[in-house]
């Protein structure tokens, strides 16, 4: 019981570190990449940039007031864990924006927008992975995902679009298109992190030496193998087909195993990006 409590404590500390790190990245993007070029790329931070330029409001104060409002929405529509994690991120964001230096890190607007948007997408993905957010318009995508099964990258694109339209009124047309491109890059970065970085290989193998191949795959690669009976349409003969799902880096090792037993084996390989279950989303074991 004591070890279990210690484990949970250190897991909480780890989660807190990642939330703080991600929020610090968001603040750095605003103060060093986007705001210096008047790029209001959506979100509460984008709204803060607009209000600061239009009315002279301190951007950290705008972020604080807006996130408090969104916290109430979080408490109503989302679970308690997400609410408490969001509280941490929501109050850390105005803090980091307030203490981070407001400087032009990259002088070229296009390069600054691109770099800042990629970092912003990485930061938001880290927050979502820890069931947290930085508050503001990062909350609606979580609600859209819970109730409408909408991908968070798409939800963020929709909610940020409203703020970007405001930037067209306040700033130049150039700033508006910079903001649009920023949202696209951020959404693409998030979509890639959510699915593209978890690519696996799903391999089908038909061979007369399927038993030996299956044995070596389970022993050498430590991956489960499923045996499926298949029937040839022309020959009407029944054969055994192996199905293996494994990491991309182990695919070459699988081919070596197959070729060592049967160089004429029939192989079909697909790239898949969303794999869950034994050996992938929790501890492995063959079946």
C-alpha positions as a printed Julia matrix, in Angstrom:
287×3 Matrix{Float64}:
   0.0     0.0     0.0
   2.84    2.35    0.92
   4.66    1.64   -2.36
   1.43    2.24   -4.24
   1.01    5.66   -2.62
   4.63    6.55   -3.39
   4.15    5.5    -7.02
   1.02    7.63   -7.35
   2.82   10.57   -5.74
   5.73   10.41   -8.17
   3.34    9.97  -11.09
   1.58   13.15   -9.97
   4.92   14.98   -9.7
   5.83   13.79  -13.22
   2.49   14.98  -14.57
   2.88   18.34  -12.84
   6.33   18.77  -14.4
   5.03   18.09  -17.92
   2.09   20.47  -17.44
   4.39   23.25  -16.2
   6.86   22.6   -19.03
   4.12   22.7   -21.67
   2.61   25.91  -20.3
   6.06   27.52  -20.26
   6.4    26.61  -23.96
   3.04   28.26  -24.7
   4.14   31.44  -22.92
   7.45   31.47  -24.8
   5.58   31.13  -28.12
   3.38   34.1   -27.3
   6.07   36.43  -25.97
   8.93   35.55  -28.31
   7.43   34.25  -31.58
   3.85   35.45  -32.15
   3.18   38.68  -30.24
   6.3    40.52  -31.53
   4.85   40.24  -35.06
   1.21   40.89  -34.04
   0.21   37.32  -34.91
  -2.97   36.52  -32.98
  -3.09   32.81  -33.79
  -6.32   32.07  -31.96
  -6.88   31.14  -28.35
  -6.97   33.31  -25.28
  -3.36   34.27  -25.91
  -4.34   35.53  -29.36
  -7.23   37.47  -27.85
  -4.8    38.94  -25.32
  -2.51   40.1   -28.13
  -5.47   41.79  -29.87
  -6.75   43.54  -26.71
  -3.24   44.63  -25.75
  -2.77   46.24  -29.17
  -6.28   47.74  -29.3
  -6.91   48.85  -25.7
  -3.54   48.55  -24.01
  -4.62   45.77  -21.64
  -1.84   43.74  -20.07
  -1.88   40.38  -21.86
  -1.3    38.34  -18.68
  -4.39   39.94  -17.05
  -6.56   39.18  -20.07
  -5.38   35.56  -20.0
  -6.1    35.27  -16.26
  -9.68   36.62  -16.51
 -10.47   34.49  -19.55
  -9.11   31.29  -18.05
 -11.14   31.72  -14.86
 -14.26   31.86  -17.03
 -13.21   28.73  -18.91
 -12.45   26.91  -15.65
 -16.1    27.25  -14.7
 -17.02   25.7   -18.06
 -14.53   22.88  -17.44
 -16.05   22.09  -14.06
 -19.52   21.85  -15.61
 -18.77   19.8   -18.74
 -15.59   17.81  -18.03
 -14.37   15.42  -15.32
 -12.73   16.45  -12.07
  -9.26   15.24  -13.05
  -9.27   17.41  -16.17
 -10.59   20.34  -14.12
  -7.84   20.15  -11.49
  -5.12   19.66  -14.12
  -6.53   22.64  -16.04
  -6.49   24.76  -12.88
  -2.74   24.19  -12.69
  -2.16   25.09  -16.34
  -4.62   27.98  -16.31
  -2.91   29.82  -13.48
   0.6    28.95  -14.62
   0.02   30.49  -18.07
  -0.49   34.13  -16.98
   2.39   33.65  -14.52
   4.78   32.48  -17.23
   3.57   35.12  -19.69
   4.2    37.75  -17.01
   7.77   36.63  -16.21
   8.9    35.58  -19.7
  10.8    38.32  -21.55
   8.8    39.99  -24.34
  11.34   39.95  -27.14
  11.65   39.32  -30.88
  13.57   36.06  -30.98
  13.22   35.62  -34.78
  13.09   38.74  -36.93
  11.52   37.13  -40.0
   7.71   37.01  -39.45
   7.14   33.86  -41.51
   9.91   31.9   -39.82
   8.86   33.16  -36.41
   5.24   32.14  -37.07
   6.23   28.67  -38.3
   8.61   27.93  -35.43
   6.23   29.29  -32.82
   3.28   27.32  -34.21
   5.15   24.01  -34.16
   6.27   24.59  -30.58
   2.72   25.65  -29.67
   1.3    22.44  -31.17
   3.8    20.33  -29.24
   2.94   22.14  -26.0
  -0.83   21.71  -26.39
  -0.38   18.03  -27.28
   1.63   17.5   -24.08
  -1.16   19.15  -22.07
  -3.9    17.06  -23.72
  -1.87   13.88  -23.15
  -1.86   14.7   -19.43
  -5.61   15.48  -19.41
  -4.83   19.14  -18.87
  -4.88   22.4   -20.77
  -3.68   25.96  -20.45
  -7.28   27.13  -20.1
  -8.98   29.48  -22.54
  -9.95   28.1   -25.95
  -7.98   24.92  -25.25
 -11.05   23.83  -23.23
 -13.71   23.66  -26.02
 -11.75   21.02  -28.03
 -11.81   18.73  -24.98
 -15.58   19.24  -24.69
 -16.02   18.6   -28.44
 -14.02   15.39  -28.11
 -16.01   14.15  -25.12
 -19.49   14.85  -26.49
 -19.0    14.79  -30.27
 -15.89   12.53  -30.68
 -14.18   15.34  -32.6
 -10.4    15.2   -32.86
  -8.79   17.8   -30.58
  -6.69   19.24  -33.42
  -9.88   19.91  -35.42
 -11.65   21.33  -32.36
  -8.78   23.7   -31.69
  -8.78   24.81  -35.33
 -12.49   25.71  -35.12
 -12.33   27.61  -31.82
  -9.19   29.51  -32.77
 -10.79   30.57  -36.05
 -13.04   33.01  -34.2
 -10.1    34.9   -32.7
  -8.27   34.9   -36.02
 -11.23   36.64  -37.67
 -10.92   39.39  -35.04
  -7.28   39.85  -35.98
  -8.37   40.67  -39.54
 -10.31   43.66  -38.16
  -7.59   44.87  -35.78
  -4.35   44.07  -37.61
  -3.24   43.97  -41.23
  -4.25   41.41  -43.83
  -0.72   40.01  -43.61
  -1.12   39.43  -39.87
  -4.46   37.71  -40.54
  -2.94   35.22  -42.99
   0.01   34.65  -40.66
  -2.52   33.75  -37.97
  -4.38   31.39  -40.33
  -1.15   29.64  -41.32
  -0.19   29.45  -37.65
  -3.41   27.61  -36.8
  -2.93   25.21  -39.71
   0.64   24.42  -38.64
  -0.41   23.99  -35.0
  -3.28   21.67  -35.96
  -1.03   19.65  -38.29
   1.6    19.32  -35.55
  -1.01   18.12  -33.06
  -2.53   15.67  -35.54
   0.91   14.23  -36.28
   1.76   13.84  -32.61
  -1.63   12.25  -31.83
  -1.39    9.61  -34.56
   1.58    9.94  -36.87
   4.23    9.36  -34.2
   2.66    6.05  -33.19
   2.91    4.28  -36.53
   3.13    0.48  -36.53
   3.43   -2.23  -39.15
   0.64   -4.76  -39.62
   2.06   -7.69  -41.56
   0.29  -10.66  -43.18
   2.44  -13.7   -44.04
   1.39  -16.8   -45.99
   3.99  -19.56  -45.88
   4.25  -23.35  -45.62
   6.71  -22.7   -42.79
   4.28  -20.61  -40.73
   4.91  -22.53  -37.49
   8.65  -21.9   -37.53
   8.15  -18.25  -38.48
   5.59  -17.74  -35.71
   7.92  -19.37  -33.19
  10.86  -17.13  -34.07
   8.7   -13.98  -34.1
   7.39  -14.73  -30.59
  10.85  -15.67  -29.27
  13.12  -13.16  -31.06
  10.86  -10.11  -31.47
   8.64  -10.79  -28.44
   5.42  -10.06  -30.34
   2.21  -12.05  -30.46
   1.21  -13.82  -33.65
  -2.33  -14.54  -34.84
  -2.87  -17.54  -37.17
  -5.74  -17.2   -39.64
  -6.97  -19.92  -42.05
  -7.21  -18.67  -45.65
  -8.46  -20.35  -48.83
  -7.03  -19.73  -52.3
  -9.76  -18.71  -54.77
  -8.19  -20.63  -57.66
  -6.63  -23.66  -55.93
  -9.3   -23.98  -53.23
  -6.48  -25.04  -50.91
  -6.48  -23.98  -47.26
  -3.35  -22.41  -45.87
  -2.39  -20.68  -42.62
  -1.74  -16.94  -42.65
   0.15  -15.14  -39.89
  -0.8   -11.66  -38.74
   1.77   -9.67  -36.78
   1.59   -6.06  -35.56
   4.9    -4.58  -34.47
   6.98   -1.41  -34.19
   8.37    0.06  -37.4
  11.96   -0.51  -36.26
  11.32   -4.26  -35.85
   9.85   -4.72  -39.32
  13.24   -5.37  -40.91
  13.97   -8.01  -38.26
  10.65   -9.7   -39.1
  11.53   -9.83  -42.8
  14.88  -11.45  -41.93
  13.08  -14.13  -39.91
  10.63  -14.85  -42.75
  13.39  -14.97  -45.38
  15.48  -17.32  -43.22
  12.67  -19.89  -43.45
  10.94  -19.14  -46.74
  12.17  -16.72  -49.39
   9.02  -17.34  -51.42
   6.64  -16.4   -48.59
   3.8   -14.09  -49.58
   3.93  -10.9   -47.46
   1.56   -7.94  -47.25
   2.51   -5.03  -44.97
   0.33   -2.07  -43.98
   1.31    1.03  -42.0
  -1.17    1.69  -39.19
  -1.24    4.61  -36.76
  -3.65    3.66  -34.0
  -2.9     0.42  -32.15
  -4.15   -0.41  -28.68
  -4.06   -3.49  -26.49
  -1.63   -6.11  -25.3
   1.95   -5.26  -26.16
   1.15   -1.68  -27.19
  -0.97    0.31  -24.73
  -0.16   -1.93  -21.77
   2.27   -4.68  -20.8
   2.85   -7.25  -23.5
   2.18  -10.93  -23.67
   1.72  -13.36  -26.51
  -1.56  -14.96  -27.35
